[in-house]
Amino acid sequence: MPTDSLPRFENGGVVAQCRNCGGTVTRFSTTQVGGGYCTIQKELDFGDSLDFALIRCNGCGHGALAVLFADHLGNPPQLMSVHPQMPNIAVVPVDVPADLLAELREAEEVAGIGAFRAATALLRSTLEKTLKANGYTAGNLYNKIDAAAGDHVITAARKRQVHEDVRRIGNDVVHEDWRPVAEEEFAKAHDYVVWLLEDLYADRPTVVAELQTASRLDANGAPIS
Ligand SMILES: [Zn+2]
């Protein structure tokens, strides 16, 4: 199923990513009672309503709540939101270590409830932990990014992206005055961290050999500090 326009209401059910199914796009069935959906309604003006419907993932069986707008003309309901909100979960290489994956997933989870400042700080953390795991242990994050680019393990473009849109924004969140972080800023930083993980883990044996040649990893693949 395509991942655009998610979540959506379709043929009497909800199509969405399920966090319990690892972010897989699945179908959630509504609970049917008699000829209609089992809902609690909030009546709006002009006979329209908000319908709160229990739904259940056909894959894993976990439940969720769909909020639907039903107009007084009897048109198909319009899906407003799903709770708990389903985070946008990126597909990453299978060789990404569990701790780095957990940090990325927590960033996605937090972004899923709209807390983009906290999510962006977690992306900065994912970036720094990723570089350390690959042998870039010296200095601050600025130095680590430059060292990885200096070894040509990441491209000049990726260096610029993670400097500007991950490290700098993450630092702003932690150290500077409060300001909102937009969803678009998070989404860009998220893309760049995911692409960095692809750079380093999609063809892991080749990258490990390069990092060993650059004296970043030892013969066992552990960081040389
Ligand atoms: Zn599921």
Residues whose N, C-alpha, C, O or C-beta is under 5 A from the ligand:
A	BS01	ZN	C18 N20 C21 C57 G59 C60 G61
